[in-house]
């Protein structure tokens, strides 16, 4: 689900975007960057982990296992991905940085492949 993030803009002072009231408690934060153009990341779902994606710089295409596609290309929108949804991430521009907030710490047993999205 795409979420518009609260953003305060000022011509003189720039923009400030707020991440509050996510639908889960954040236990892990990581960035994905320096990915070659058109390279795909992801390719799996999580059994119990919720994720929230924000493209803080550049542009990514998020291809969901249910056939829906989302382009994240500005830091004032995010994408909430509940558990059991396959995600493929394609980096569309150079110098792209994707912020990922997760509801669980890393656990290789949480990964699952070949499932369909809810």
N, CA, C and O atoms as a GROMACS GRO file, in nm:
protein
  472
    1UNK      N    1   0.084  -0.117   0.000
    1UNK     CA    2   0.000   0.000   0.000
    1UNK      C    3   0.090   0.125   0.000
    1UNK      O    4   0.178   0.138   0.084
    2UNK      N    5   0.066   0.215  -0.094
    2UNK     CA    6   0.138   0.342  -0.102
    2UNK      C    7   0.088   0.434   0.008
    2UNK      O    8  -0.033   0.445   0.033
    3UNK      N    9   0.181   0.502   0.074
    3UNK     CA   10   0.148   0.593   0.183
    3UNK      C   11   0.212   0.728   0.154
    3UNK      O   12   0.333   0.735   0.130
    4UNK      N   13   0.133   0.835   0.157
    4UNK     CA   14   0.188   0.970   0.147
    4UNK      C   15   0.240   1.010   0.284
    4UNK      O   16   0.169   1.000   0.384
    5UNK      N   17   0.363   1.056   0.289
    5UNK     CA   18   0.425   1.092   0.417
    5UNK      C   19   0.409   1.241   0.444
    5UNK      O   20   0.413   1.323   0.352
    6UNK      N   21   0.392   1.273   0.569
    6UNK     CA   22   0.380   1.414   0.609
    6UNK      C   23   0.508   1.488   0.570
    6UNK      O   24   0.618   1.450   0.612
    7UNK      N   25   0.493   1.592   0.491
    7UNK     CA   26   0.608   1.668   0.443
    7UNK      C   27   0.584   1.816   0.461
    7UNK      O   28   0.477   1.868   0.428
    8UNK      N   29   0.684   1.882   0.513
    8UNK     CA   30   0.681   2.028   0.531
    8UNK      C   31   0.781   2.088   0.433
    8UNK      O   32   0.899   2.053   0.434
    9UNK      N   33   0.732   2.178   0.347
    9UNK     CA   34   0.816   2.236   0.243
    9UNK      C   35   0.831   2.387   0.264
    9UNK      O   36   0.736   2.456   0.301
   10UNK      N   37   0.951   2.435   0.239
   10UNK     CA   38   0.979   2.577   0.245
   10UNK      C   39   1.076   2.611   0.133
   10UNK      O   40   1.179   2.545   0.118
   11UNK      N   41   1.044   2.712   0.056
   11UNK     CA   42   1.132   2.750  -0.054
   11UNK      C   43   1.271   2.785  -0.001
   11UNK      O   44   1.372   2.756  -0.065
   12UNK      N   45   1.274   2.847   0.114
   12UNK     CA   46   1.400   2.893   0.170
   12UNK      C   47   1.474   2.784   0.249
   12UNK      O   48   1.597   2.777   0.245
   13UNK      N   49   1.399   2.699   0.319
   13UNK     CA   50   1.462   2.603   0.410
   13UNK      C   51   1.457   2.458   0.362
   13UNK      O   52   1.508   2.370   0.431
   14UNK      N   53   1.398   2.433   0.246
   14UNK     CA   54   1.393   2.297   0.195
   14UNK      C   55   1.274   2.219   0.247
   14UNK      O   56   1.174   2.276   0.291
   15UNK      N   57   1.286   2.087   0.243
   15UNK     CA   58   1.175   2.000   0.283
   15UNK      C   59   1.217   1.909   0.397
   15UNK      O   60   1.333   1.872   0.410
   16UNK      N   61   1.118   1.875   0.479
   16UNK     CA   62   1.136   1.783   0.589
   16UNK      C   63   1.020   1.683   0.584
   16UNK      O   64   0.904   1.722   0.591
   17UNK      N   65   1.053   1.554   0.572
   17UNK     CA   66   0.951   1.451   0.566
   17UNK      C   67   0.958   1.368   0.693
   17UNK      O   68   1.066   1.332   0.741
   18UNK      N   69   0.839   1.337   0.747
   18UNK     CA   70   0.827   1.269   0.876
   18UNK      C   71   0.776   1.126   0.856
   18UNK      O   72   0.682   1.103   0.781
   19UNK      N   73   0.840   1.032   0.924
   19UNK     CA   74   0.793   0.893   0.929
   19UNK      C   75   0.742   0.868   1.071
   19UNK      O   76   0.820   0.849   1.164
   20UNK      N   77   0.611   0.867   1.086
   20UNK     CA   78   0.548   0.842   1.216
   20UNK      C   79   0.432   0.746   1.197
   20UNK      O   80   0.380   0.729   1.087
   21UNK      N   81   0.394   0.684   1.306
   21UNK     CA   82   0.274   0.600   1.308
   21UNK      C   83   0.273   0.492   1.200
   21UNK      O   84   0.172   0.471   1.133
   22UNK      N   85   0.386   0.426   1.184
   22UNK     CA   86   0.390   0.312   1.092
   22UNK      C   87   0.303   0.201   1.150
   22UNK      O   88   0.281   0.196   1.271
   23UNK      N   89   0.253   0.112   1.064
   23UNK     CA   90   0.164   0.006   1.113
   23UNK      C   91   0.237  -0.107   1.186
   23UNK      O   92   0.179  -0.213   1.211
   24UNK      N   93   0.364  -0.085   1.220
   24UNK     CA   94   0.441  -0.184   1.295
   24UNK      C   95   0.554  -0.113   1.369
   24UNK      O   96   0.593  -0.002   1.334
   25UNK      N   97   0.605  -0.179   1.472
   25UNK     CA   98   0.721  -0.127   1.546
   25UNK      C   99   0.847  -0.160   1.466
   25UNK      O  100   0.867  -0.274   1.424
   26UNK      N  101   0.931  -0.061   1.446
   26UNK     CA  102   1.053  -0.079   1.367
   26UNK      C  103   1.162  -0.140   1.454
   26UNK      O  104   1.198  -0.086   1.559
   27UNK      N  105   1.214  -0.255   1.409
   27UNK     CA  106   1.322  -0.323   1.480
   27UNK      C  107   1.453  -0.325   1.400
   27UNK      O  108   1.559  -0.357   1.453
   28UNK      N  109   1.442  -0.289   1.271
   28UNK     CA  110   1.560  -0.292   1.185
   28UNK      C  111   1.546  -0.187   1.076
   28UNK      O  112   1.438  -0.170   1.020
   29UNK      N  113   1.655  -0.117   1.048
   29UNK     CA  114   1.659  -0.016   0.942
   29UNK      C  115   1.783  -0.043   0.859
   29UNK      O  116   1.892  -0.065   0.912
   30UNK      N  117   1.766  -0.041   0.726
   30UNK     CA  118   1.883  -0.056   0.640
   30UNK      C  119   1.863   0.021   0.510
   30UNK      O  120   1.750   0.057   0.475
   31UNK      N  121   1.973   0.046   0.440
   31UNK     CA  122   1.973   0.116   0.312
   31UNK      C  123   2.027   0.020   0.207
   31UNK      O  124   2.118  -0.058   0.233
   32UNK      N  125   1.969   0.028   0.087
   32UNK     CA  126   2.023  -0.044  -0.029
   32UNK      C  127   2.067   0.062  -0.129
   32UNK      O  128   1.987   0.148  -0.167
   33UNK      N  129   2.191   0.057  -0.173
   33UNK     CA  130   2.244   0.158  -0.264
   33UNK      C  131   2.363   0.101  -0.340
   33UNK      O  132   2.408  -0.011  -0.313
   34UNK      N  133   2.414   0.179  -0.436
   34UNK     CA  134   2.523   0.136  -0.525
   34UNK      C  135   2.486   0.010  -0.603
   34UNK      O  136   2.572  -0.072  -0.634
   35UNK      N  137   2.359  -0.004  -0.637
   35UNK     CA  138   2.312  -0.118  -0.716
   35UNK      C  139   2.318  -0.078  -0.863
   35UNK      O  140   2.270   0.029  -0.900
   36UNK      N  141   2.378  -0.161  -0.949
   36UNK     CA  142   2.383  -0.128  -1.092
   36UNK      C  143   2.242  -0.110  -1.150
   36UNK      O  144   2.147  -0.176  -1.107
   37UNK      N  145   2.231  -0.021  -1.248
   37UNK     CA  146   2.101   0.004  -1.312
   37UNK      C  147   2.042  -0.125  -1.367
   37UNK      O  148   2.113  -0.210  -1.420
   38UNK      N  149   1.910  -0.136  -1.353
   38UNK     CA  150   1.832  -0.250  -1.401
   38UNK      C  151   1.861  -0.380  -1.326
   38UNK      O  152   1.802  -0.483  -1.358
   39UNK      N  153   1.949  -0.377  -1.227
   39UNK     CA  154   1.973  -0.496  -1.144
   39UNK      C  155   1.854  -0.515  -1.051
   39UNK      O  156   1.800  -0.418  -0.998
   40UNK      N  157   1.814  -0.640  -1.031
   40UNK     CA  158   1.699  -0.669  -0.946
   40UNK      C  159   1.746  -0.721  -0.810
   40UNK      O  160   1.833  -0.807  -0.802
   41UNK      N  161   1.686  -0.667  -0.705
   41UNK     CA  162   1.707  -0.715  -0.568
   41UNK      C  163   1.577  -0.777  -0.519
   41UNK      O  164   1.473  -0.761  -0.583
   42UNK      N  165   1.583  -0.846  -0.409
   42UNK     CA  166   1.464  -0.906  -0.351
   42UNK      C  167   1.441  -1.045  -0.405
   42UNK      O  168   1.530  -1.130  -0.399
   43UNK      N  169   1.321  -1.069  -0.459
   43UNK     CA  170   1.288  -1.199  -0.514
   43UNK      C  171   1.236  -1.297  -0.409
   43UNK      O  172   1.233  -1.418  -0.431
   44UNK      N  173   1.196  -1.242  -0.295
   44UNK     CA  174   1.146  -1.328  -0.188
   44UNK      C  175   1.039  -1.254  -0.109
   44UNK      O  176   1.016  -1.135  -0.128
   45UNK      N  177   0.975  -1.328  -0.022
   45UNK     CA  178   0.879  -1.271   0.073
   45UNK      C  179   0.931  -1.299   0.213
   45UNK      O  180   1.026  -1.374   0.231
   46UNK      N  181   0.868  -1.238   0.310
   46UNK     CA  182   0.899  -1.265   0.450
   46UNK      C  183   0.777  -1.327   0.516
   46UNK      O  184   0.664  -1.284   0.492
   47UNK      N  185   0.799  -1.427   0.599
   47UNK     CA  186   0.689  -1.496   0.665
   47UNK      C  187   0.620  -1.408   0.769
   47UNK      O  188   0.498  -1.411   0.781
   48UNK      N  189   0.699  -1.329   0.845
   48UNK     CA  190   0.638  -1.247   0.949
   48UNK      C  191   0.680  -1.100   0.947
   48UNK      O  192   0.624  -1.020   1.022
   49UNK      N  193   0.775  -1.063   0.865
   49UNK     CA  194   0.828  -0.926   0.865
   49UNK      C  195   0.746  -0.833   0.776
   49UNK      O  196   0.722  -0.862   0.659
   50UNK      N  197   0.705  -0.722   0.834
   50UNK     CA  198   0.650  -0.610   0.757
   50UNK      C  199   0.768  -0.525   0.712
   50UNK      O  200   0.867  -0.514   0.785
   51UNK      N  201   0.759  -0.465   0.593
   51UNK     CA  202   0.862  -0.373   0.547
   51UNK      C  203   0.796  -0.245   0.499
   51UNK      O  204   0.682  -0.245   0.453
   52UNK      N  205   0.871  -0.134   0.510
   52UNK     CA  206   0.827  -0.005   0.461
   52UNK      C  207   0.942   0.054   0.382
   52UNK      O  208   1.050   0.078   0.436
   53UNK      N  209   0.919   0.078   0.251
   53UNK     CA  210   1.022   0.127   0.160
   53UNK      C  211   1.004   0.276   0.134
   53UNK      O  212   0.893   0.323   0.111
   54UNK      N  213   1.115   0.350   0.138
   54UNK     CA  214   1.117   0.491   0.099
   54UNK      C  215   1.242   0.511   0.013
   54UNK      O  216   1.353   0.483   0.056
   55UNK      N  217   1.221   0.561  -0.109
   55UNK     CA  218   1.334   0.592  -0.196
   55UNK      C  219   1.379   0.734  -0.162
   55UNK      O  220   1.315   0.831  -0.202
   56UNK      N  221   1.488   0.746  -0.089
   56UNK     CA  222   1.532   0.878  -0.043
   56UNK      C  223   1.606   0.955  -0.150
   56UNK      O  224   1.621   1.077  -0.141
   57UNK      N  225   1.653   0.884  -0.254
   57UNK     CA  226   1.723   0.949  -0.364
   57UNK      C  227   1.714   0.858  -0.486
   57UNK      O  228   1.736   0.737  -0.475
   58UNK      N  229   1.681   0.914  -0.602
   58UNK     CA  230   1.674   0.836  -0.724
   58UNK      C  231   1.537   0.775  -0.746
   58UNK      O  232   1.435   0.835  -0.710
   59UNK      N  233   1.534   0.655  -0.806
   59UNK     CA  234   1.406   0.591  -0.839
   59UNK      C  235   1.422   0.440  -0.842
   59UNK      O  236   1.521   0.387  -0.893
   60UNK      N  237   1.321   0.371  -0.788
   60UNK     CA  238   1.315   0.225  -0.794
   60UNK      C  239   1.177   0.183  -0.842
   60UNK      O  240   1.077   0.252  -0.822
   61UNK      N  241   1.174   0.068  -0.906
   61UNK     CA  242   1.049   0.003  -0.944
   61UNK      C  243   1.032  -0.115  -0.848
   61UNK      O  244   1.119  -0.201  -0.838
   62UNK      N  245   0.919  -0.116  -0.779
   62UNK     CA  246   0.887  -0.227  -0.689
   62UNK      C  247   0.784  -0.314  -0.761
   62UNK      O  248   0.672  -0.270  -0.788
   63UNK      N  249   0.823  -0.437  -0.791
   63UNK     CA  250   0.736  -0.531  -0.861
   63UNK      C  251   0.687  -0.633  -0.757
   63UNK      O  252   0.765  -0.710  -0.701
   64UNK      N  253   0.557  -0.631  -0.735
   64UNK     CA  254   0.498  -0.720  -0.636
   64UNK      C  255   0.460  -0.854  -0.701
   64UNK      O  256   0.434  -0.861  -0.821
   65UNK      N  257   0.459  -0.958  -0.620
   65UNK     CA  258   0.424  -1.091  -0.668
   65UNK      C  259   0.282  -1.102  -0.719
   65UNK      O  260   0.250  -1.194  -0.794
   66UNK      N  261   0.195  -1.009  -0.678
   66UNK     CA  262   0.056  -1.012  -0.725
   66UNK      C  263   0.038  -0.940  -0.859
   66UNK      O  264  -0.074  -0.926  -0.908
   67UNK      N  265   0.149  -0.893  -0.918
   67UNK     CA  266   0.143  -0.827  -1.048
   67UNK      C  267   0.137  -0.676  -1.042
   67UNK      O  268   0.148  -0.610  -1.145
   68UNK      N  269   0.120  -0.618  -0.923
   68UNK     CA  270   0.118  -0.473  -0.911
   68UNK      C  271   0.260  -0.420  -0.911
   68UNK      O  272   0.352  -0.480  -0.854
   69UNK      N  273   0.277  -0.304  -0.977
   69UNK     CA  274   0.406  -0.236  -0.982
   69UNK      C  275   0.393  -0.097  -0.921
   69UNK      O  276   0.290  -0.031  -0.938
   70UNK      N  277   0.496  -0.054  -0.851
   70UNK     CA  278   0.500   0.080  -0.791
   70UNK      C  279   0.634   0.143  -0.821
   70UNK      O  280   0.738   0.078  -0.810
   71UNK      N  281   0.633   0.269  -0.859
   71UNK     CA  282   0.758   0.344  -0.873
   71UNK      C  283   0.770   0.436  -0.754
   71UNK      O  284   0.680   0.516  -0.726
   72UNK      N  285   0.880   0.425  -0.684
   72UNK     CA  286   0.912   0.516  -0.574
   72UNK      C  287   1.023   0.606  -0.625
   72UNK      O  288   1.133   0.560  -0.657
   73UNK      N  289   0.994   0.736  -0.632
   73UNK     CA  290   1.093   0.829  -0.688
   73UNK      C  291   1.099   0.962  -0.615
   73UNK      O  292   1.154   1.060  -0.667
   74UNK      N  293   1.043   0.968  -0.496
   74UNK     CA  294   1.054   1.087  -0.412
   74UNK      C  295   1.043   1.044  -0.266
   74UNK      O  296   0.974   0.947  -0.236
   75UNK      N  297   1.109   1.116  -0.176
   75UNK     CA  298   1.112   1.072  -0.037
   75UNK      C  299   0.988   1.104   0.044
   75UNK      O  300   0.986   1.081   0.165
   76UNK      N  301   0.883   1.155  -0.019
   76UNK     CA  302   0.761   1.185   0.058
   76UNK      C  303   0.650   1.083   0.034
   76UNK      O  304   0.534   1.107   0.069
   77UNK      N  305   0.686   0.969  -0.027
   77UNK     CA  306   0.592   0.857  -0.035
   77UNK      C  307   0.665   0.730   0.007
   77UNK      O  308   0.786   0.719  -0.009
   78UNK      N  309   0.590   0.636   0.060
   78UNK     CA  310   0.647   0.510   0.101
   78UNK      C  311   0.556   0.396   0.060
   78UNK      O  312   0.441   0.418   0.022
   79UNK      N  313   0.607   0.276   0.069
   79UNK     CA  314   0.530   0.158   0.035
   79UNK      C  315   0.537   0.060   0.151
   79UNK      O  316   0.645   0.015   0.189
   80UNK      N  317   0.420   0.028   0.208
   80UNK     CA  318   0.412  -0.072   0.314
   80UNK      C  319   0.389  -0.208   0.250
   80UNK      O  320   0.296  -0.225   0.171
   81UNK      N  321   0.473  -0.304   0.285
   81UNK     CA  322   0.460  -0.440   0.234
   81UNK      C  323   0.442  -0.535   0.353
   81UNK      O  324   0.536  -0.559   0.428
   82UNK      N  325   0.321  -0.588   0.370
   82UNK     CA  326   0.297  -0.685   0.478
   82UNK      C  327   0.368  -0.818   0.449
   82UNK      O  328   0.416  -0.840   0.338
   83UNK      N  329   0.374  -0.907   0.549
   83UNK     CA  330   0.434  -1.038   0.528
   83UNK      C  331   0.366  -1.116   0.415
   83UNK      O  332   0.252  -1.090   0.378
   84UNK      N  333   0.441  -1.212   0.362
   84UNK     CA  334   0.395  -1.305   0.259
   84UNK      C  335   0.365  -1.238   0.126
   84UNK      O  336   0.278  -1.284   0.051
   85UNK      N  337   0.437  -1.132   0.095
   85UNK     CA  338   0.428  -1.064  -0.034
   85UNK      C  339   0.565  -1.062  -0.100
   85UNK      O  340   0.659  -1.003  -0.047
   86UNK      N  341   0.576  -1.127  -0.214
   86UNK     CA  342   0.702  -1.127  -0.287
   86UNK      C  343   0.730  -0.986  -0.338
   86UNK      O  344   0.640  -0.918  -0.388
   87UNK      N  345   0.855  -0.943  -0.325
   87UNK     CA  346   0.897  -0.811  -0.370
   87UNK      C  347   1.022  -0.827  -0.456
   87UNK      O  348   1.118  -0.893  -0.417
   88UNK      N  349   1.019  -0.765  -0.575
   88UNK     CA  350   1.137  -0.751  -0.660
   88UNK      C  351   1.162  -0.602  -0.678
   88UNK      O  352   1.070  -0.526  -0.709
   89UNK      N  353   1.285  -0.561  -0.658
   89UNK     CA  354   1.321  -0.419  -0.663
   89UNK      C  355   1.419  -0.398  -0.777
   89UNK      O  356   1.524  -0.462  -0.784
   90UNK      N  357   1.383  -0.306  -0.868
   90UNK     CA  358   1.469  -0.271  -0.981
   90UNK      C  359   1.514  -0.127  -0.964
   90UNK      O  360   1.431  -0.037  -0.950
   91UNK      N  361   1.643  -0.104  -0.966
   91UNK     CA  362   1.698   0.031  -0.952
   91UNK      C  363   1.699   0.097  -1.090
   91UNK      O  364   1.760   0.046  -1.184
   92UNK      N  365   1.630   0.211  -1.100
   92UNK     CA  366   1.607   0.276  -1.230
   92UNK      C  367   1.703   0.389  -1.261
   92UNK      O  368   1.723   0.422  -1.378
   93UNK      N  369   1.763   0.450  -1.159
   93UNK     CA  370   1.854   0.563  -1.183
   93UNK      C  371   1.982   0.544  -1.102
   93UNK      O  372   1.984   0.474  -1.001
   94UNK      N  373   2.086   0.608  -1.150
   94UNK     CA  374   2.213   0.604  -1.077
   94UNK      C  375   2.199   0.678  -0.944
   94UNK      O  376   2.112   0.764  -0.929
   95UNK      N  377   2.283   0.644  -0.850
   95UNK     CA  378   2.288   0.708  -0.719
   95UNK      C  379   2.156   0.695  -0.642
   95UNK      O  380   2.120   0.784  -0.565
   96UNK      N  381   2.086   0.585  -0.662
   96UNK     CA  382   1.961   0.561  -0.591
   96UNK      C  383   1.990   0.502  -0.454
   96UNK      O  384   2.076   0.416  -0.438
   97UNK      N  385   1.916   0.551  -0.354
   97UNK     CA  386   1.924   0.496  -0.219
   97UNK      C  387   1.784   0.463  -0.172
   97UNK      O  388   1.695   0.548  -0.171
   98UNK      N  389   1.764   0.337  -0.134
   98UNK     CA  390   1.636   0.290  -0.085
   98UNK      C  391   1.647   0.263   0.065
   98UNK      O  392   1.730   0.183   0.109
   99UNK      N  393   1.563   0.329   0.143
   99UNK     CA  394   1.554   0.309   0.287
   99UNK      C  395   1.451   0.201   0.313
   99UNK      O  396   1.341   0.205   0.257
  100UNK      N  397   1.485   0.104   0.398
  100UNK     CA  398   1.392  -0.003   0.433
  100UNK      C  399   1.380  -0.009   0.585
  100UNK      O  400   1.480  -0.022   0.656
  101UNK      N  401   1.257   0.000   0.634
  101UNK     CA  402   1.228  -0.017   0.776
  101UNK      C  403   1.156  -0.150   0.791
  101UNK      O  404   1.062  -0.179   0.717
  102UNK      N  405   1.200  -0.232   0.885
  102UNK     CA  406   1.145  -0.366   0.900
  102UNK      C  407   1.096  -0.389   1.043
  102UNK      O  408   1.149  -0.334   1.139
  103UNK      N  409   0.993  -0.473   1.053
  103UNK     CA  410   0.933  -0.500   1.183
  103UNK      C  411   1.010  -0.604   1.264
  103UNK      O  412   0.986  -0.620   1.384
  104UNK      N  413   1.104  -0.673   1.199
  104UNK     CA  414   1.178  -0.779   1.268
  104UNK      C  415   1.327  -0.765   1.238
  104UNK      O  416   1.365  -0.708   1.136
  105UNK      N  417   1.410  -0.817   1.327
  105UNK     CA  418   1.552  -0.825   1.301
  105UNK      C  419   1.576  -0.933   1.196
  105UNK      O  420   1.490  -1.018   1.172
  106UNK      N  421   1.693  -0.929   1.133
  106UNK     CA  422   1.726  -1.027   1.029
  106UNK      C  423   1.716  -1.169   1.083
  106UNK      O  424   1.767  -1.200   1.190
  107UNK      N  425   1.649  -1.254   1.006
  107UNK     CA  426   1.637  -1.396   1.039
  107UNK      C  427   1.623  -1.471   0.908
  107UNK      O  428   1.520  -1.459   0.841
  108UNK      N  429   1.724  -1.548   0.870
  108UNK     CA  430   1.719  -1.618   0.741
  108UNK      C  431   1.602  -1.715   0.732
  108UNK      O  432   1.558  -1.749   0.622
  109UNK      N  433   1.549  -1.759   0.847
  109UNK     CA  434   1.433  -1.849   0.848
  109UNK      C  435   1.303  -1.776   0.813
  109UNK      O  436   1.201  -1.840   0.785
  110UNK      N  437   1.305  -1.643   0.814
  110UNK     CA  438   1.186  -1.563   0.781
  110UNK      C  439   1.167  -1.550   0.630
  110UNK      O  440   1.059  -1.512   0.585
  111UNK      N  441   1.269  -1.581   0.552
  111UNK     CA  442   1.262  -1.568   0.407
  111UNK      C  443   1.186  -1.686   0.348
  111UNK      O  444   1.200  -1.799   0.394
  112UNK      N  445   1.105  -1.659   0.246
  112UNK     CA  446   1.037  -1.765   0.172
  112UNK      C  447   1.035  -1.727   0.024
  112UNK      O  448   1.026  -1.609  -0.011
  113UNK      N  449   1.044  -1.827  -0.059
  113UNK     CA  450   1.052  -1.805  -0.204
  113UNK      C  451   0.935  -1.877  -0.274
  113UNK      O  452   0.890  -1.982  -0.228
  114UNK      N  453   0.887  -1.820  -0.383
  114UNK     CA  454   0.788  -1.886  -0.463
  114UNK      C  455   0.646  -1.884  -0.410
  114UNK      O  456   0.562  -1.963  -0.452
  115UNK      N  457   0.618  -1.794  -0.316
  115UNK     CA  458   0.480  -1.781  -0.267
  115UNK      C  459   0.409  -1.674  -0.345
  115UNK      O  460   0.473  -1.589  -0.408
  116UNK      N  461   0.280  -1.676  -0.342
  116UNK     CA  462   0.204  -1.571  -0.407
  116UNK      C  463   0.167  -1.466  -0.304
  116UNK      O  464   0.159  -1.496  -0.185
  117UNK      N  465   0.146  -1.345  -0.349
  117UNK     CA  466   0.108  -1.236  -0.259
  117UNK      C  467  -0.037  -1.251  -0.218
  117UNK      O  468  -0.119  -1.309  -0.289
  118UNK      N  469  -0.068  -1.197  -0.100
  118UNK     CA  470  -0.206  -1.196  -0.051
  118UNK      C  471  -0.292  -1.105  -0.134
  118UNK      O  472  -0.411  -1.091  -0.108
   0.00000   0.00000   0.00000
